[in-house]
Amino acid sequence: MPPGACNDDIRARARALGFDAVGFAPAALPLEAGDNLTQFLALGRHGEMAWMEARAEQRSAPQALWPEARSVIMLGVNYGPDEDPLKALSQKSSAGISVYAKNKDYHQLIKKRLKRLARWLIENHGGDVKVFVDTAPVMEKPLATKAGIGWQGKHTNLVSRDFGAWLFLGSIFTTLDIGADAPEADHCGSCQNCLDICPTDAFPAPYQLDARRCLSYLTIEHGGPIPARFRKAMGNRIYGCDDCLAVCPWNKFASLSRETAFHARETLRAPDLAELVALDDRAFRDMFSGSPIKRTGRDRFVRNVLIAIGNSQNPALALSVQALLTDNNALVRGAAIWALRQLLEAEDIAVLRRRFIEHENDADVLAEWAP
């Protein structure tokens, strides 16, 4: 087969299967990628994400994950939205949900496509393969940069000249030696829109992220009460935060995803906080079946909704919140108290405190009642 023909064949098949971006790289990462990960972990910037530290060696070196790997096929699926994600932040009695979570969980859809492409690859070109989509110790963004799909912007996320900030990534590791594409250069220039807009100052420096300050981490990965210093900054964001992605100038080249499973469900464009806060575990599971939101669980989700209600400046929502002062979960009860403190007068809070505090035995919840 002539040089490059294998690449063209794979690229054509991948696009036929629904992938929007395809690139090829050696199964190796520059030392800089491993050094950056080591520093990130040493500074504790991964927060509670212990899984990042547990397999750090494999994460920073693809052949430590699979020694037989020679090449990596990086693939991207466009999930571009049909409206500005920042629009929802002004609707204070409604919920702001990250673009990627407004419909189906991308993991399963992309993994099925990866497996189909991998089977085709073996049948037509031989070799052995392993497929990954965000659930294994693979540094997808540095690999995508090496494969020419995009570059890591100052917000540490991938940016594409063709799709802006909206690409889901997956990878196929193979024992085949496939010709590599040229790495993508950094095109951020002097722009720092993503750094300036961050509501919690989660970027200590360009190209560095402290996840412990990031609203995506806090609303999805963090298991305890939202730290008090970040609650106001959450606004009405109840699952993730797209601010740094949404302001990227390269989004002028973005387009609506051709995958309907990633188009926003109408019920999740700007759902009412009053409806979401009333969800019990069964209703939560039913509403978010097949959604990445389901992974957080009802209690953590309602915690987020309560913080958003506290920021809504809408006292009419207080009645819905009061019903959760006796919730079975302490995380929910604590967030309910904070929300009511933002919505009600001090004398009304004092009445509620006298009524409920004698039955409370959780230290974090008692701290929320403290004057």
N, C-alpha and C positions, 0 to 999 in steps of 0.2 A: 504494500500500500504506500503511495507517495507520501512524503512528509506533510503533515498537517491534515491529511485526508481523514485520519481517525478522529481528530478534533472536530472537523466539520461534520462528520457523521454523527458523533455524540451530540454536538450542539443542535443539529437539526432534530434529532430524536427528542432531546430534552424540551425543545420549544414546542414540538408536537404534543408532548405530554402536559404542557401548561406552565412550564418554567419560563420566566421572562428574562432572566440573566443567567449566563453560563460562562464559567472561566476555569482555567486549569493551572495548577501549581504543583511544585514538588511537595512531597510529604515531609516538610520541614518548615520551621519558623526561624526567623532571625533571633539572635540572642537577646535583642532589645525587647522582644515580646515577653520572653521569660523573665527578664529583669523587671519589666513593668509589673508583671503579675506578682513577683516576689515582694516588691516594694508595697504594692497594694495590700497584700496580705499582712506584711510586717507592721504596717500602720493600722491594722484593724479596720480598714475601710470596707471590708466585706460584711461587717456587722454579724448577723446571725447566720449567714450563709456558709455554714461549716463545710458543706460539700465542696466549696471552691478550694479550701485548704487541704481537704482530705486526699484529693487526687491532683494536686498542683503539678507534680512532675509530668504526669500524662497530659495535662492540659497545655503545658508549655512546649511539649515536644510530641508531635503526632506519632513518631515511630516508637515512643515510649508507650503509647496507647496500643499500637499494633506494629511490631517490628517489621513485618513483611510489607507494609505499605510503601509504595514508591511514588504514587501520584494522588492528588486530591482533585476531585471535580467539585467545584463550588457552584451552587445553584441558588437563584433567588426568585421569589414570587412577589410580584407587586401587590401591595395592599392599600394603595392610595385611596384616600377618602374623597367623598363628593362634596365636602364642605370644610371650611376652616375649623380645625379642632378647638381653637381658642374661642369660638363663638359661644360655646356652651358655658363658659366660665362667667358670663354676665347674667345668666339665668339662675339666680341664687337659690331659688326654691326647687330647682331641678338638679339632677346629678350629672357631673362630668365624668365620662368613662373613656379610657384610652381607646384610640382608634382600633387597635389590634384586637380588642376584647368585645367589640360590639356585635359580633356574630359567632361563627363557629371557631372552635379551637384549631389553630393552624397546625399543631403538631401532627395530628392523625392524617389530615388531608395531605400534607407535604410528605410525610413518611410513606404513604401509599404510593405516591408518585416516584419517590426515590427508589422504592423497591421495584417498581415496574421498570424504571430506567436501568437499575442494577441488573435485573434478570436479562434484559435486552443486551446489555453490555457484555455479559458473560457469554450469551449465545452467539454474539456477532464478533466479539473481539477477544474472548477468553479471559484469563486471569481470575482472581478472586476479589471479593468486595466486602465492605462493611458500610452501612448507611447510618447517618447521624442527623438528628434535628433537635438541637438545643437540650438534649437530655443526657448527654455524655460529656466527659471532660475534653471538649474540643473548643479551641479559640476560633470561632467562626469568623469574627470580624478581621483579625490579622490575616487569616487564610484567604478571605474574600479580597482583601487588599492585594495580596500576592498574586491572586488569580485575575486581577484586573477588573473586578466587578465594581469596586468603589474604593473609598478611602475612609479611614476613621477620622471623623471631624473632631473639633475641639471639645465636643460633648462626649467623645469616645464612641459614639454610635457610627454606623456605616452611612456614608453619603454616596449616592450614585449620580453621575451626570445625566443618566436617562430617567431615573425614577425618584430623584430627590432622596428623602429620608425614609421612604416607605418600602422596604424590602424585608421579607422573611427569608432566612437563610437555612440551607440544608447542605449536607456534604456526602459525597461518596468517596471513601478511601478505597484504592485499588492497588493490586500488585503489578499492574501494567505500568510501563514507562511511557507516559503521555507527554507530548511536547507542552511546555509551560507557556502561558500568556505573559505578556509584559505586566509587571505590577502597575497599579494605578497610582499616579502622583497625588499629593495633597493639594487640593484646590481651595482651601479655606481662605488663604491670603490673610488680609488684616481684619476680616470680619470676625466679630465675636458676639453676634446676636444671641447665640445659644447660651453663652455664659452670662450675658447681661440680663436675660429674661428669667433665669432660674429663681423661683420664689423662695428657695431656702439656701441659696449660695452653696450648692452642693459640689461646685467645681473649685478645688483649692488652687488650681492653675489650669491653663489650657491643656487639654488631653489628659486630665486627671479627674477622677470622680471619687467622691466620698459617699458611698452608698448609704451610710447611716443618716445622711442629710437629704437624701433623694426621696421625693414623694412617691415615686414608683416603688421603691424598696419599702418605704414605711407603710404604704397602703396594701401591699401584696405579700411581702416576705416577713415583715416584722410581726412578731406574735403577741407582744404585750401592748400596754396602753401607748397611744401616740404621744411622744414627748411633748410636754406643754408648749415648748418654744416653737414647735412647728405647726400647731393646730390652726392658728389663724391663717398661716400661709397656705394651708390645704384648700381654703375656699370651699368650693363644692366638688372637689375632685375625690371621688370615692373609690376609684380603681385605676391606678396609674396616673401618669402625667405626661403630656405630649408637648409641653411648652417649648423645650429646647429643639425638638424635631420640627415643630410647626413653623418656627420663624426662620428656618434655613432658606437662604435665597435660592438654593438649587432646587427647591420645590417648584419653581416656575416651569421646570421640565416634567414635573410629576403628572400622572394621569390616573383616572379612576381605574381601580383594579378590574381586570376582566373576569375575575373569579367571583361569582355571585355569593359564594359562601362567606366572603370577606366584606360584602356590602353591609352597611349598618342596618340592623333590625330596627324597624320604626319604633318599637317599644323601648329601645335602648339609646335612641338619639339624645333624649333629654328627659329621662323618666322622673316622675315626681318623687321627691324625697319622702313625702308622707306615705306613699305606697310602698316604697322600698323598706322603710324602717319597720313596717308592720309584718314583714316576712318571718314566719317561723321556719324551722329547719326543712320541713317537707315542702313548703311553698318556695323556699329558696332553691332547693334542689330541682324542683319542677321548672322554675323560671329560667335557671341557668344550665339546664341539661345540655351537654354538648358545647358549653362555653368555657373558656379558660377561667372565668370568674368563679366557677364552681369549686376550683381547687382551694380557694382561700377559706371556704367554709362560711356558714351563716353568721357565726359570732363575730369573726374578724370583719366581715362585710358590713354588718350592722354597726359595729364600732365606727367604721368609716362614715357611714350614712349619718350617724349621730353627730360626728364632728362637723359634717357639712350642714346639718340642721342648725347647729350652734352658730355657724357663720352666716346663716341665711338672712338674719335680721327680720325674721317673720315669726312673731309671737304666736300666731295661729297654729304653728306646728308643735307648740309646747305640750298640748294635750296628748298627742301621739307619743311624745317622749316620756311623759309621766308613767305611761303603762309599762315602761321598761325598767322602772326603778326596782321592780321585784323580779326581773329576769333571772333565770337560773345561772346565767354566766356573768361572772364578776367583771369581765372586760366590757360587756355591754352596760352593766349597771354604772360603772365608772364613767363611761362616755356619756351616758344619759344625764348624769349629774352635771357634767361640764356643759353640755348643750343647754340645759335648763338655766344654768348660771348666766349664759349669754343672752337668754331670751326673757327672763323674768326679773321682776324687781327684787331687791334684797329681802324685803319682808315676806314675799311669797316663798323664796328659797328657805328662809328660816322656818317657816311652817312645815315645808316638806322635809327639812332636815330633822326636825323633832319627831316627825311621824315615822321616818324610815331608818334613822341611824341606829336605834336600839336593836334592830334585827340584823345589822350588818357586822360581818366578822372578817372581811377581807381588807388587808392593810391598804392596798391601792385604792379601793373604793372609799374607805374611811378618809384617806388623804384628799379625795375630791370633795368631800363634805366639809373639810376644814375651812374655817372662815378665812 
